[in-house]
Amino acid sequence: MDFEDTPEEAAFRAEAHKWLSAHAKPRRKREDRDLEEMENGASVDMAASKAWQKEKAKAGYARITWPKGMGGMGGTPMQSIIFGQEESKFDVATGGPFAIGLGMCIPTLMAYGNEEAKKRYVWPAVQGDEIWCQLFSEPAGGSDVAGLRTKAEKDGDEWVINGQKIWTTGAQFSDYGILLTRTDPNVPKHKGLTMFYIDMHDPAVEVRPIKQASGGSGFNEVFFTNLRVKDSQRLGEVGQGWQVALTTLMHERLAVGGGQGGGIDSKELMRLARTLELEDGPALKNAAVREKIADWYVREAGLKYTTYRTMTALSQGKQPGPEASIAKIVVASKLQDVSAFATELEGEAGALQGADAPAHGMFQMGWLSAPGLRIAGGTDEILRNIIAERVLGLPQDIRVDKDVPFNKAPTGR
């Protein structure tokens, strides 16, 4: 692995840091940011995210690797990573409501949409004026995306869509979405799918937020009742929706797994242990606590160097390997484990949330949100299958419905 910037990368890093220094303030302490966000609510975050997104778009930093005519600067993946590293040093609203649209939906539209669609939708999404969501999962499908039942039927130059999606992140504030439907139930499940993009403000689209254990409602149910979509809003050919969906899922796994830390790491746990008193003295001096901190530090180091493998490959113009799937599995489970241990360590205070809780309740929120992260972007089991089959070369799982027409496949009734 190569840990040093090339001269060109070093020059870009200096340029990015100079621009960021002129447009943002240095990053504050984690605790101060968390407290302010809890006091002000999500509406301030949305406004701040939109303002920062527009600022980056004007300078060409919003989507560095995208072509100049598509809102980017035609840069390299390594330049995008470098900018992200430098941006993390400043107190700005990163990602937020645009992560799904720009990370998954718009790349799919750019790959399969017509030229008119690209000209209409790419730039407004890049500069944060329009937000997109991804409509894949369904109540009856579980982790089997190809088992979906939302149907689209051709009616002249339009399609009529009826069905339901679930766990759609950000649907409540999205303007558009990409929607995977079943257009032919008479062929095997992977062959009868077609992808569209839709207007989320259409009266035939109903969004119902799902109240989560953490108190948030970022996930949603979405219902379609005779939603009429023009054929020009189709992404890819009729019946080729699975191939289109794979493009989206590839970007999704990279986005979800690329966070490298799940928001909480061993440094936060160490900070908490310094302030807690156990029966035998300070928590940081307890052998069991120190062992846990050391174990998670080692995992984080493994993640960091796995990321360096990706960065080295990108810097050399190569394709990364299975690092995204590996990172996603480790990140999500580690977040759950660290949060559970810290909450238990807090004792009775572990029942508190918000500003009155130790560390402003970050561990409680982490523990309650971790199960969602272990599902989003592919469950742990799905990702382990991918690694087993495509990396280790192990035999595939037996799939009894693989070559059976969808309407003839067993449903478990």
CORZI-V255688 format. One record per residue. RES is the residue in three letters. SS is DSSP state (hx for helix, st for strand, lp for the rest). Layout:
res:RES ss:SS
res:RES ss:SS
//
This chain:
res:MET ss:lp
res:ASP ss:lp
res:PHE ss:lp
res:GLU ss:lp
res:ASP ss:lp
res:THR ss:lp
res:PRO ss:hx
res:GLU ss:hx
res:GLU ss:hx
res:ALA ss:hx
res:ALA ss:hx
res:PHE ss:hx
res:ARG ss:hx
res:ALA ss:hx
res:GLU ss:hx
res:ALA ss:hx
res:HIS ss:hx
res:LYS ss:hx
res:TRP ss:hx
res:LEU ss:hx
res:SER ss:hx
res:ALA ss:hx
res:HIS ss:hx
res:ALA ss:lp
res:LYS ss:lp
res:PRO ss:st
res:ARG ss:lp
res:ARG ss:lp
res:LYS ss:lp
res:ARG ss:hx
res:GLU ss:hx
res:ASP ss:hx
res:ARG ss:hx
res:ASP ss:hx
res:LEU ss:hx
res:GLU ss:hx
res:GLU ss:hx
res:MET ss:hx
res:GLU ss:hx
res:ASN ss:hx
res:GLY ss:lp
res:ALA ss:hx
res:SER ss:hx
res:VAL ss:hx
res:ASP ss:hx
res:MET ss:hx
res:ALA ss:hx
res:ALA ss:hx
res:SER ss:hx
res:LYS ss:hx
res:ALA ss:hx
res:TRP ss:hx
res:GLN ss:hx
res:LYS ss:hx
res:GLU ss:hx
res:LYS ss:hx
res:ALA ss:hx
res:LYS ss:hx
res:ALA ss:hx
res:GLY ss:lp
res:TYR ss:lp
res:ALA ss:lp
res:ARG ss:st
res:ILE ss:lp
res:THR ss:lp
res:TRP ss:lp
res:PRO ss:lp
res:LYS ss:hx
res:GLY ss:hx
res:MET ss:hx
res:GLY ss:lp
res:GLY ss:st
res:MET ss:lp
res:GLY ss:lp
res:GLY ss:lp
res:THR ss:lp
res:PRO ss:hx
res:MET ss:hx
res:GLN ss:hx
res:SER ss:hx
res:ILE ss:hx
res:ILE ss:hx
res:PHE ss:hx
res:GLY ss:hx
res:GLN ss:hx
res:GLU ss:hx
res:GLU ss:hx
res:SER ss:lp
res:LYS ss:lp
res:PHE ss:st
res:ASP ss:lp
res:VAL ss:lp
res:ALA ss:lp
res:THR ss:lp
res:GLY ss:lp
res:GLY ss:hx
res:PRO ss:hx
res:PHE ss:hx
res:ALA ss:hx
res:ILE ss:hx
res:GLY ss:hx
res:LEU ss:hx
res:GLY ss:hx
res:MET ss:hx
res:CYS ss:hx
res:ILE ss:hx
res:PRO ss:hx
res:THR ss:hx
res:LEU ss:hx
res:MET ss:hx
res:ALA ss:hx
res:TYR ss:hx
res:GLY ss:lp
res:ASN ss:lp
res:GLU ss:hx
res:GLU ss:hx
res:ALA ss:hx
res:LYS ss:hx
res:LYS ss:hx
res:ARG ss:hx
res:TYR ss:hx
res:VAL ss:hx
res:TRP ss:hx
res:PRO ss:hx
res:ALA ss:hx
res:VAL ss:hx
res:GLN ss:lp
res:GLY ss:lp
res:ASP ss:lp
res:GLU ss:lp
res:ILE ss:lp
res:TRP ss:st
res:CYS ss:st
res:GLN ss:st
res:LEU ss:st
res:PHE ss:lp
res:SER ss:lp
res:GLU ss:lp
res:PRO ss:lp
res:ALA ss:lp
res:GLY ss:lp
res:GLY ss:lp
res:SER ss:lp
res:ASP ss:lp
res:VAL ss:hx
res:ALA ss:hx
res:GLY ss:hx
res:LEU ss:lp
res:ARG ss:lp
res:THR ss:lp
res:LYS ss:st
res:ALA ss:st
res:GLU ss:st
res:LYS ss:st
res:ASP ss:st
res:GLY ss:lp
res:ASP ss:lp
res:GLU ss:st
res:TRP ss:st
res:VAL ss:st
res:ILE ss:st
res:ASN ss:st
res:GLY ss:st
res:GLN ss:st
res:LYS ss:st
res:ILE ss:lp
res:TRP ss:lp
res:THR ss:lp
res:THR ss:lp
res:GLY ss:lp
res:ALA ss:hx
res:GLN ss:hx
res:PHE ss:hx
res:SER ss:lp
res:ASP ss:lp
res:TYR ss:st
res:GLY ss:st
res:ILE ss:st
res:LEU ss:st
res:LEU ss:st
res:THR ss:st
res:ARG ss:st
res:THR ss:lp
res:ASP ss:lp
res:PRO ss:lp
res:ASN ss:lp
res:VAL ss:lp
res:PRO ss:st
res:LYS ss:lp
res:HIS ss:lp
res:LYS ss:lp
res:GLY ss:lp
res:LEU ss:st
res:THR ss:st
res:MET ss:st
res:PHE ss:st
res:TYR ss:st
res:ILE ss:st
res:ASP ss:st
res:MET ss:lp
res:HIS ss:lp
res:ASP ss:lp
res:PRO ss:lp
res:ALA ss:lp
res:VAL ss:st
res:GLU ss:st
res:VAL ss:st
res:ARG ss:st
res:PRO ss:st
res:ILE ss:lp
res:LYS ss:lp
res:GLN ss:lp
res:ALA ss:lp
res:SER ss:lp
res:GLY ss:lp
res:GLY ss:lp
res:SER ss:lp
res:GLY ss:lp
res:PHE ss:lp
res:ASN ss:st
res:GLU ss:st
res:VAL ss:st
res:PHE ss:st
res:PHE ss:st
res:THR ss:st
res:ASN ss:st
res:LEU ss:st
res:ARG ss:st
res:VAL ss:st
res:LYS ss:st
res:ASP ss:hx
res:SER ss:hx
res:GLN ss:hx
res:ARG ss:st
res:LEU ss:st
res:GLY ss:lp
res:GLU ss:lp
res:VAL ss:lp
res:GLY ss:lp
res:GLN ss:st
res:GLY ss:hx
res:TRP ss:hx
res:GLN ss:hx
res:VAL ss:hx
res:ALA ss:hx
res:LEU ss:hx
res:THR ss:hx
res:THR ss:hx
res:LEU ss:hx
res:MET ss:hx
res:HIS ss:hx
res:GLU ss:hx
res:ARG ss:hx
res:LEU ss:hx
res:ALA ss:hx
res:VAL ss:hx
res:GLY ss:hx
res:GLY ss:lp
res:GLY ss:lp
res:GLN ss:lp
res:GLY ss:lp
res:GLY ss:lp
res:GLY ss:lp
res:ILE ss:lp
res:ASP ss:lp
res:SER ss:hx
res:LYS ss:hx
res:GLU ss:hx
res:LEU ss:hx
res:MET ss:hx
res:ARG ss:hx
res:LEU ss:hx
res:ALA ss:hx
res:ARG ss:hx
res:THR ss:hx
res:LEU ss:lp
res:GLU ss:st
res:LEU ss:st
res:GLU ss:lp
res:ASP ss:lp
res:GLY ss:st
res:PRO ss:st
res:ALA ss:hx
res:LEU ss:hx
res:LYS ss:hx
res:ASN ss:lp
res:ALA ss:hx
res:ALA ss:hx
res:VAL ss:hx
res:ARG ss:hx
res:GLU ss:hx
res:LYS ss:hx
res:ILE ss:hx
res:ALA ss:hx
res:ASP ss:hx
res:TRP ss:hx
res:TYR ss:hx
res:VAL ss:hx
res:ARG ss:hx
res:GLU ss:hx
res:ALA ss:hx
res:GLY ss:hx
res:LEU ss:hx
res:LYS ss:hx
res:TYR ss:hx
res:THR ss:hx
res:THR ss:hx
res:TYR ss:hx
res:ARG ss:hx
res:THR ss:hx
res:MET ss:hx
res:THR ss:hx
res:ALA ss:hx
res:LEU ss:hx
res:SER ss:hx
res:GLN ss:lp
res:GLY ss:lp
res:LYS ss:lp
res:GLN ss:lp
res:PRO ss:lp
res:GLY ss:lp
res:PRO ss:lp
res:GLU ss:hx
res:ALA ss:hx
res:SER ss:hx
res:ILE ss:hx
res:ALA ss:hx
res:LYS ss:hx
res:ILE ss:hx
res:VAL ss:hx
res:VAL ss:hx
res:ALA ss:hx
res:SER ss:hx
res:LYS ss:hx
res:LEU ss:hx
res:GLN ss:hx
res:ASP ss:hx
res:VAL ss:hx
res:SER ss:hx
res:ALA ss:hx
res:PHE ss:hx
res:ALA ss:hx
res:THR ss:hx
res:GLU ss:hx
res:LEU ss:hx
res:GLU ss:lp
res:GLY ss:hx
res:GLU ss:hx
res:ALA ss:hx
res:GLY ss:hx
res:ALA ss:hx
res:LEU ss:lp
res:GLN ss:lp
res:GLY ss:hx
res:ALA ss:hx
res:ASP ss:hx
res:ALA ss:lp
res:PRO ss:hx
res:ALA ss:hx
res:HIS ss:hx
res:GLY ss:hx
res:MET ss:hx
res:PHE ss:hx
res:GLN ss:hx
res:MET ss:hx
res:GLY ss:hx
res:TRP ss:hx
res:LEU ss:hx
res:SER ss:hx
res:ALA ss:hx
res:PRO ss:hx
res:GLY ss:hx
res:LEU ss:hx
res:ARG ss:hx
res:ILE ss:hx
res:ALA ss:lp
res:GLY ss:lp
res:GLY ss:lp
res:THR ss:lp
res:ASP ss:hx
res:GLU ss:hx
res:ILE ss:hx
res:LEU ss:hx
res:ARG ss:hx
res:ASN ss:hx
res:ILE ss:hx
res:ILE ss:hx
res:ALA ss:hx
res:GLU ss:hx
res:ARG ss:hx
res:VAL ss:hx
res:LEU ss:lp
res:GLY ss:lp
res:LEU ss:lp
res:PRO ss:lp
res:GLN ss:lp
res:ASP ss:lp
res:ILE ss:lp
res:ARG ss:lp
res:VAL ss:lp
res:ASP ss:lp
res:LYS ss:lp
res:ASP ss:lp
res:VAL ss:lp
res:PRO ss:st
res:PHE ss:hx
res:ASN ss:hx
res:LYS ss:hx
res:ALA ss:lp
res:PRO ss:lp
res:THR ss:lp
res:GLY ss:lp
res:ARG ss:lp
//
